[in-house]
Every structure is written in structure tokens, then in C-alpha cells.
Amino acid sequence: MSKSGNRAQDRPPVRETRGVKLLLGEPKKAVIRLALPMVLAMFLASVYNVVDRVWVSGLGENSLSATGYYFPFMILAIAFSIGAGVGGGAAVSQFIGARRRDKASSAAMHTILIGAVFAVLFSVPLVILARPIFTLMGARAALEDTVAYGTIMFAGTVFFMFSQIANALLRSEGSALKAMIAIGAGAVLNAGLDPLFIYVFRLGVAGAAWASILSMALSSLPLVYWLFIERQSYVRFTFRGFRIEGGILGHIANIGVPASLMQGAMAVQMFLITMILSAIGQDRAVAVFTSGWTLVSMAILPLIGIGTAVTSVSAASFGAKAFEKLKVVHAYSVKLGLLVECIIALITGLGAPVIALFFTWAPETRDLAHDITVFLWVIWIFYPATAAGLVSSALFQGVRRGFYSLVITVLRTIVFAVPFAYVMGIGFGWGAIGVYIGIIAASWLSSILAFFWAWWYVRKLNRRPASPDAEIAEGAVPPGKAIPAPEAVEE
């Protein structure tokens, strides 16, 4: 027997947390149990943007537009953090499924290092180039407010990225509740600090940015404690004995780079859609769209929570070579997502006039109420269209096929959505409504393609005979004799 085989045989049993047991258990239960706290956590996280917009709307249309022009860069920041978080989290989950605690811990530390590098590369150039970038995007009367808001948000990106990556790592081992607590604390802080900084300290739209950054920084403190001080998680977060490993970097990049590019494609889409709307209706059209899109982002949060759970569960199943679970995860999650989004779409369509009032409560923005209501009456068809596409992309990320997810996203955002929006909005002369319809059509088309692609892939995977050599090559199981079953403990 090889030395590596002896090491695997002699390795003592690894204790399993409750979260790890959940990941490796019944897939439907795992999806629900992981998705519910994440939906709540992401709902609370989205409150950052919603609360900013609600309070900033009291300053007038220019200030509201400022948060809208920053919106594509928020998506870009999410792109970097999701790339590291999804790539690292999926790697951690796969190593957990393969009973490789040492590799899971190493993958987690690699992920944190990658996030730190991303934060610097993102924030420094954008702080320096904020004014010319926002000018290029078409900011006119809102330029000064946009630069003031955007520069502060760019500078505080490090707190946002750390929070996102740390939460992704907690989710990767099934500790979704801790992630929810951290995100919720930040949202509550932001809701209280916004009116204080904007109106009491008289900082205007810049105050909204300062409130967001401060709340993100403070809510990162419990994450630092859980990861580096408490050390009760399955994964060990420590730099003691840590060294950079090309194999683990490649494992993370295999999923993380496509995931970053996916979010980057969404940022490019929003950048180009903002330019199209600016050409149609200048700052007003941008304010209406980005205010309405904030609600869209909240409406699809259940899907994002389900998708996050799908990635973790499918990664663990893939690492354990339990391919039969993937079919259950995919079909069940798509049905669940469709049901939830149809309910939300109905609520949005019926309640559009009331919902619009949250962004037009001040006299300075009251004339935007009708346009935001029209946006909501059109965009509700978009919600169920996202279910199959998002779940299928999440499954591909879990089974180390991040490039497939990237293809799906590029088709939806750049290949379909931007040309459709331009043709229908400007070419057909339908204005802003044409832009909305173009986005909806692109989403339906890409989701149908994604669903059948994922269905075909899972079916093919289940028909493929298992290859022990291939499993060892992929790092899913160590060579030699199987590791003894882990000892179960409470979390």
C-alpha cells in the first residue's frame, strides 16, 4: 500500500458538525434548511440598498439618481466577492463531502486571501477614477452627488467583500444561521444610522454611504470572532502551517472565476442598460429603473437563497459521489423556486401603486410614483422566468462546471438582454417599457435553455460508471483505504 494510502488509513476520525451532517443528508431537507436562513439573511442584506434609497429619496431626484449610477458597481463588487465566496465555498463543501477536513480548511484560508487581494484591486482604481467614470455613464445634474456617494462606497469595499466571503464560508459547512445573524445585524445598524448621518449630521447622500460602510464594518466583527477566535466550526481558520497550494487555487478558480465573470456580466448589463435608459429619459429614467430594480432584487431573493443551498448541497453530493441526489436537488429546487416566484409576482402586480410610495414619499420624488408603478406592472413577469436559470446555474457551480453557469449568464445578460432592450426601447421606439420587455424576454429564453442543459447533464452524470482513478484525480477522495466514518457531534 502507498504511503498516502497508509496516511488515509491511519487518519483519526474527523468530528462532524450538525451543518455537515445536514449537507450530506436528505437533499430536499438540506435545501430547505439551508435556504430559509439564507433567504432571510439576503433579505436583510438587501435592506442596505433599499433603506439607502428610501432615505435618500427625501433629498430629491438627483440624490436618488446617484445611488442608481453606483448600482452597477455594487453588482461588480458582488461579482468579486461571489467569485471568491462561491468558488471557495464550493471547494470547502466538496472537500467536506470527501471527508478531507485538512483540504477544506486550506481552501477556506485561500479564499480569504483571494478576497483581500480583490478588495484592493477593486477599490483603489475606482476611487481615483470615480468622476470620469460617472461622467461617461451619463450623470449630469446628479454628477456631484454620484461622485460623493460612489467614492465613499468604493473606499469601503473591503468590509463588504470580507462580509460576503466570510458568510459564504460559513454556509459552505452548513452554518447558515450564523451568516444570517451577521447580515441581519448589519442591516439593522444601517437602518438606524442612515437618517442620523443623512439628516441629523446633514451629510446628505454621502451620509447614506458612510452609514452603509460603518454598519458593514461593525457587522464584520462577529464574523471575525466566529472564524478566527471561537473556532468551533468544522473548518479551521488559521494561518498556522498555511501555505499556498496551486491545486487548491485551481480548484477555487475552476468555479470562482466563472462565478465572478457571471456577476461581471450582470454588472456590464446594468452599465449598458443604464446608458440606454439615460439616452431615453436621462437621469429620471435611471432613477425609476434602479429604484424599481431594487425591488426586483428583493423579489428574487428566495431564488438566490435556494440557489446558494443548491450549490452547497450539490457540491457535497458531488464530492461524496452521490450523483443520484443531484437529480432530486435540481427538480425539487426548480419547482420550489417557480412556486415562490409566482406568488411574489402576483403580490407585486396587485400592490404596485402602494409599493411605489416607499420610493416617492417625499415631495421631491413624488412625480416618479407613476413611472415606478408602471415598471412594477411590467416587470412581474420577470420573476418566475428566473427560477430554472438560477437553480441550474447554481447546480453547475456545485458540480465544478462553473463555465456552464457563465455561458448561461452571458447569454441572458449580454447576448440576449442588452440587444433586446436596445431594439425594443430605441429601435421600436417603445421607450423605457421596451427596455423592460427586452430584459424579460431574455430571462425566459435563457432559463429554458439552462433548465434543459442541467437536466441533460445530471442525467448523463448518473449514467456514467464510477471511476476510482478519476475520483482520486479530482481530489474527491484520498487514495488508499476509505476514511473511517466521522464521529457526529453537536455544532
C-alpha positions in Angstrom: 0.0 0.0 0.0 1.3 3.5 -0.8 2.3 6.0 1.9 -0.6 8.2 1.0 -2.9 5.2 1.5 -1.4 4.5 4.9 -1.9 8.1 5.9 -5.5 7.9 4.9 -6.0 4.7 6.8 -4.3 5.9 10.0 -6.0 9.3 10.0 -8.2 9.6 13.1 -12.0 10.0 12.7 -12.9 13.6 12.0 -15.7 15.1 14.0 -18.8 16.3 12.1 -20.8 19.3 13.0 -24.6 19.4 12.6 -24.2 21.6 9.5 -22.0 19.0 7.8 -24.5 16.2 8.7 -27.2 18.3 7.0 -25.2 18.8 3.8 -24.6 15.1 3.5 -28.1 14.0 4.4 -31.5 14.0 2.6 -31.2 16.6 -0.2 -34.7 18.1 -0.1 -34.4 18.7 3.6 -30.9 20.2 3.2 -32.1 22.6 0.5 -35.0 23.9 2.7 -32.9 24.0 5.9 -30.1 25.9 4.2 -32.3 28.1 2.0 -34.6 29.5 4.7 -32.0 31.3 6.8 -30.2 32.5 3.7 -33.4 34.0 2.2 -33.9 35.9 5.4 -30.2 36.9 5.5 -30.2 38.1 1.9 -33.5 39.9 2.5 -31.8 41.7 5.4 -28.7 42.4 3.3 -30.9 44.0 0.5 -32.2 46.3 3.2 -28.9 48.2 2.9 -29.8 49.3 -0.6 -33.5 49.7 0.0 -33.0 51.8 3.1 -30.5 54.0 1.4 -32.9 54.7 -1.4 -35.9 55.3 0.8 -34.0 57.8 3.0 -32.1 59.4 0.0 -35.4 59.9 -1.9 -36.1 62.6 0.6 -33.2 64.6 -0.7 -34.6 64.8 -4.3 -34.3 63.2 -7.7 -30.5 63.9 -8.1 -29.6 62.1 -4.9 -31.8 59.2 -5.8 -30.1 59.0 -9.2 -26.7 59.0 -7.5 -27.4 55.6 -5.8 -28.7 54.4 -9.2 -25.5 55.2 -11.1 -23.5 53.4 -8.4 -25.7 50.3 -8.7 -23.7 48.6 -11.5 -20.5 48.9 -9.4 -22.3 47.3 -6.4 -23.0 44.4 -8.7 -19.4 44.4 -9.7 -18.3 44.3 -6.1 -20.7 41.4 -5.6 -19.0 39.8 -8.6 -15.6 39.7 -7.0 -16.9 38.6 -3.6 -19.2 35.9 -5.1 -16.4 34.6 -7.3 -14.2 34.1 -4.2 -17.1 33.0 -2.0 -18.8 30.6 -4.4 -15.5 29.1 -5.6 -14.1 28.8 -2.1 -17.4 27.7 -0.6 -17.9 25.0 -3.2 -14.4 23.7 -2.8 -14.9 23.6 1.0 -18.2 21.7 0.6 -16.7 19.2 -1.9 -13.8 18.5 0.5 -16.2 18.1 3.3 -18.2 15.6 1.2 -14.9 13.7 0.6 -14.0 13.8 4.3 -11.0 16.0 3.7 -11.0 18.4 6.6 -7.4 19.5 6.1 -8.1 20.4 2.5 -11.4 22.1 3.4 -9.6 24.3 5.9 -6.9 25.2 3.5 -9.4 26.1 0.8 -11.1 28.4 3.3 -7.9 30.3 4.1 -7.1 30.6 0.4 -10.5 32.1 -0.2 -10.0 34.8 2.5 -6.6 35.7 0.9 -8.1 36.0 -2.5 -10.9 38.2 -1.2 -8.3 40.6 0.4 -6.5 40.9 -3.0 -9.8 41.5 -4.8 -10.8 44.3 -2.4 -7.6 46.3 -3.1 -7.8 45.7 -6.9 -11.4 46.8 -7.0 -11.4 49.9 -4.7 -8.2 51.8 -5.5 -8.7 52.4 -9.2 -12.4 53.2 -8.8 -11.7 55.8 -6.0 -9.2 57.5 -8.3 -11.4 57.4 -11.5 -14.8 57.9 -10.0 -15.6 61.3 -11.6 -14.7 60.4 -15.2 -16.4 57.0 -14.9 -19.7 58.5 -13.7 -19.5 61.2 -16.4 -19.1 58.6 -19.1 -22.2 56.8 -17.7 -24.3 59.9 -18.4 -24.6 61.5 -15.0 -25.5 65.2 -15.5 -27.2 67.1 -12.8 -26.6 64.2 -10.4 -22.8 64.1 -11.0 -21.7 65.7 -7.8 -24.0 63.6 -5.6 -23.0 60.5 -7.5 -19.2 61.1 -7.1 -19.7 61.8 -3.3 -21.7 58.7 -2.8 -19.7 56.4 -5.0 -16.3 57.4 -3.8 -17.1 56.5 -0.2 -18.7 53.2 -1.2 -15.7 52.3 -3.3 -13.3 53.0 -0.4 -15.3 50.8 2.0 -15.4 47.8 -0.4 -13.0 45.8 1.9 -15.7 45.5 4.6 -18.4 44.4 2.1 -16.1 41.8 0.5 -15.0 40.3 3.8 -18.5 40.0 5.0 -19.7 38.3 1.8 -16.8 35.8 1.7 -17.0 35.0 5.4 -20.7 34.3 5.1 -20.1 32.1 2.1 -17.6 30.1 4.0 -20.0 29.6 6.9 -22.7 28.5 4.6 -20.3 26.0 2.9 -20.2 23.9 6.0 -23.9 24.3 6.7 -23.7 27.2 9.3 -26.3 29.3 7.6 -27.7 30.7 10.9 -24.5 32.4 11.8 -24.4 34.0 8.4 -28.0 35.2 8.8 -27.2 36.8 12.2 -24.2 38.8 10.9 -26.0 40.1 7.9 -29.1 40.9 9.9 -27.1 42.9 12.4 -25.6 45.0 9.6 -29.0 45.7 8.1 -30.4 46.8 11.5 -27.4 49.1 12.1 -27.7 50.6 8.6 -31.4 51.3 9.1 -30.7 53.3 12.2 -27.6 55.1 11.0 -29.0 56.3 7.7 -31.3 59.0 9.0 -28.7 60.0 11.6 -25.9 60.6 9.0 -28.2 62.0 6.2 -30.4 64.4 8.1 -29.1 64.9 11.7 -25.4 65.2 10.7 -26.5 66.9 7.4 -24.2 64.9 5.2 -26.8 64.3 2.5 -26.3 61.4 0.1 -22.7 61.0 1.3 -24.2 60.2 4.8 -26.0 57.2 3.3 -22.7 55.9 2.1 -21.0 56.5 5.5 -23.8 54.7 7.3 -23.6 51.7 5.0 -19.8 51.3 5.3 -19.9 51.8 9.1 -22.6 49.2 9.5 -20.7 46.7 7.3 -17.6 47.2 9.4 -19.3 46.7 12.7 -21.3 43.6 11.5 -17.9 42.0 10.4 -16.8 41.8 14.0 -18.9 38.7 14.9 -17.6 37.0 11.7 -14.0 37.6 12.8 -14.9 36.1 16.2 -16.6 33.0 14.8 -13.9 32.3 12.2 -10.6 33.2 14.0 -11.3 33.2 17.7 -14.2 30.9 18.7 -13.0 28.1 16.4 -16.0 25.8 16.9 -16.6 25.2 13.2 -15.7 22.1 11.3 -13.3 24.1 9.1 -10.2 25.5 10.9 -9.5 29.2 10.1 -5.8 29.7 10.9 -2.6 30.7 9.1 -0.6 28.4 11.2 1.1 25.9 8.9 -0.7 27.5 5.9 0.9 27.5 2.5 -0.3 28.5 -0.9 -1.2 25.4 -3.0 -1.6 25.6 -6.7 -4.0 22.7 -6.7 -6.4 24.4 -4.3 -6.2 27.7 -6.1 -7.1 25.9 -9.3 -10.0 24.2 -7.5 -11.3 27.5 -6.4 -10.7 29.2 -9.7 -12.5 26.5 -11.6 -15.7 27.7 -10.0 -14.8 31.1 -8.8 -13.6 32.7 -12.0 -16.7 31.8 -13.9 -18.8 32.9 -11.0 -17.0 36.3 -10.9 -17.4 36.6 -14.7 -21.1 35.8 -14.3 -21.6 38.7 -11.9 -19.4 40.8 -14.0 -21.6 40.1 -17.0 -24.6 41.3 -14.9 -22.6 44.5 -14.0 -21.9 45.1 -17.7 -25.6 44.5 -18.4 -26.6 47.1 -15.8 -24.0 49.5 -17.1 -25.3 49.3 -20.7 -28.9 49.3 -19.6 -28.3 52.4 -17.6 -26.7 54.1 -20.7 -29.7 53.0 -22.8 -32.2 54.4 -20.3 -30.1 57.6 -19.9 -30.3 58.1 -23.7 -34.1 57.6 -23.5 -35.0 59.6 -20.4 -31.8 60.9 -18.9 -31.4 60.9 -15.1 -35.1 60.4 -14.5 -35.3 57.1 -16.4 -32.2 55.9 -14.4 -33.8 56.8 -11.1 -37.0 55.0 -12.0 -35.3 51.8 -13.2 -32.8 51.5 -10.4 -35.5 52.2 -7.8 -37.7 49.5 -9.3 -34.8 47.1 -9.8 -34.1 47.3 -6.1 -37.5 45.7 -5.6 -36.8 43.1 -8.3 -33.6 42.2 -6.5 -35.6 41.7 -3.3 -38.3 39.7 -5.2 -35.7 37.1 -6.4 -34.0 36.7 -3.0 -35.8 33.4 -2.3 -34.3 32.1 -5.5 -30.9 33.3 -4.6 -31.3 31.6 -1.2 -32.4 28.4 -2.9 -29.6 28.6 -5.4 -27.0 29.1 -2.6 -28.4 26.0 -0.9 -28.3 24.1 -4.2 -24.6 24.9 -4.7 -23.6 23.7 -1.2 -25.8 20.5 -1.3 -24.8 19.6 -4.9 -21.1 20.3 -4.1 -21.2 18.0 -1.1 -23.1 15.3 -3.0 -20.6 15.6 -5.9 -17.7 15.3 -3.5 -19.2 12.2 -2.0 -20.0 10.8 -5.5 -23.7 10.6 -4.6 -24.8 11.6 -8.1 -28.4 10.3 -7.7 -29.0 13.2 -5.3 -28.3 15.8 -7.9 -31.4 14.9 -9.9 -33.6 15.3 -6.8 -31.9 18.6 -5.9 -32.4 20.1 -9.4 -36.0 19.1 -10.0 -37.2 19.9 -6.4 -35.5 23.3 -6.3 -36.8 24.4 -9.7 -40.4 23.6 -8.7 -39.9 25.3 -5.3 -38.5 28.4 -7.0 -41.3 28.6 -9.5 -43.9 28.4 -6.9 -42.4 31.1 -4.7 -41.7 33.5 -7.6 -45.3 33.1 -9.0 -46.7 34.1 -5.6 -44.3 37.1 -5.4 -45.2 38.1 -8.9 -48.9 38.2 -8.0 -48.3 40.3 -5.0 -46.1 42.7 -7.0 -48.7 43.2 -9.7 -51.6 43.8 -7.3 -49.6 46.0 -4.9 -47.5 48.1 -7.4 -49.1 51.5 -6.6 -48.6 51.0 -2.8 -45.0 49.6 -3.2 -44.0 52.6 -5.4 -44.9 55.0 -2.5 -41.9 53.8 -0.5 -39.6 55.4 -3.0 -41.7 58.5 -3.6 -42.8 59.6 -0.1 -41.0 63.0 -0.4 -42.4 65.9 -2.4 -39.1 66.0 -4.4 -39.7 62.5 -5.8 -43.5 62.2 -5.8 -43.7 62.7 -9.6 -41.8 59.4 -10.1 -44.6 57.4 -8.5 -46.5 56.7 -11.7 -43.4 55.6 -13.6 -42.2 53.2 -10.9 -45.7 51.8 -10.7 -45.7 51.1 -14.5 -42.3 49.4 -14.1 -43.7 47.1 -11.5 -46.8 46.3 -13.6 -44.5 45.2 -16.4 -41.6 43.5 -14.6 -43.5 41.0 -12.5 -43.4 38.6 -15.5 -39.6 38.5 -15.0 -39.8 36.8 -11.5 -40.8 33.2 -12.5 -38.6 33.4 -15.5 -35.5 33.4 -13.3 -36.3 30.2 -11.3 -35.0 27.5 -13.7 -32.0 29.5 -14.9 -30.7 30.5 -11.4 -31.2 27.0 -9.9 -29.5 25.3 -12.9 -26.5 27.7 -12.7 -26.2 27.0 -9.0 -26.1 23.3 -9.6 -23.4 23.7 -12.3 -21.3 25.6 -9.8 -21.7 22.8 -7.2 -20.5 20.1 -9.6 -17.4 22.1 -10.8 -18.9 23.2 -14.1 -18.7 26.9 -13.5 -18.1 27.6 -17.1 -21.6 26.3 -18.0 -23.0 28.7 -15.5 -21.0 31.5 -17.1 -22.3 30.6 -20.6 -25.9 30.8 -19.2 -25.4 34.2 -17.6 -23.6 35.7 -20.6 -26.4 34.6 -22.9 -29.0 36.1 -20.6 -27.3 39.4 -19.8 -25.2 40.4 -22.8 -26.1 38.2 -25.8 -29.9 38.5 -25.2 -30.9 41.3 -22.7 -28.8 44.2 -24.0 -29.7 43.8 -27.7 -33.3 43.1 -26.9 -33.5 46.2 -24.7 -31.9 48.4 -27.3 -34.0 47.2 -30.2 -37.3 47.3 -28.2 -36.5 50.5 -26.3 -34.8 52.6 -29.0 -35.3 50.7 -32.3 -39.0 50.1 -31.9 -39.5 53.4 -30.1 -41.1 51.8 -27.1 -39.0 53.8 -24.6 -38.4 52.5 -21.1 -41.1 49.9 -21.3 -39.4 48.4 -24.3 -36.2 48.1 -22.3 -38.1 46.2 -19.5 -39.7 43.9 -22.0 -36.3 43.1 -23.6 -34.9 42.1 -20.2 -38.0 39.8 -19.5 -37.7 38.1 -22.9 -34.0 37.5 -22.4 -34.6 35.9 -19.0 -37.3 33.5 -20.2 -35.2 32.3 -23.2 -32.0 31.8 -21.2 -33.9 30.0 -18.3 -35.5 27.5 -20.7 -32.1 26.7 -22.2 -30.4 26.4 -18.8 -33.0 24.0 -17.4 -32.7 21.5 -20.2 -28.9 21.8 -20.2 -28.7 21.0 -16.5 -31.3 18.2 -16.8 -29.3 16.6 -19.6 -26.0 16.9 -17.7 -27.4 15.3 -14.5 -28.9 12.5 -16.5 -25.6 11.9 -18.2 -23.7 12.0 -14.9 -25.9 9.4 -13.4 -25.4 7.1 -16.3 -21.6 7.4 -16.2 -19.8 4.5 -14.5 -17.8 5.5 -11.4 -14.1 5.6 -12.0 -11.9 5.3 -8.8 -8.9 6.8 -10.6 -11.0 9.8 -11.8 -12.3 10.3 -8.3 -8.8 10.4 -6.9 -7.6 12.8 -9.7 -10.4 15.2 -8.9 -9.4 15.3 -5.2 -12.8 14.0 -4.1 -11.4 11.1 -2.1 -7.9 10.3 -0.9 -6.1 7.4 -2.4 -5.9 4.2 -0.4 -8.4 2.8 2.0 -11.5 4.7 2.8 -11.5 7.0 5.8 -13.4 5.8 8.8 -16.9 7.2 9.2 -16.8 10.6 11.0 -17.9 10.9 14.6 -21.1 13.0 14.9 -21.1 15.9 17.4 -23.4 18.8 18.0 -22.5 22.1 16.4 
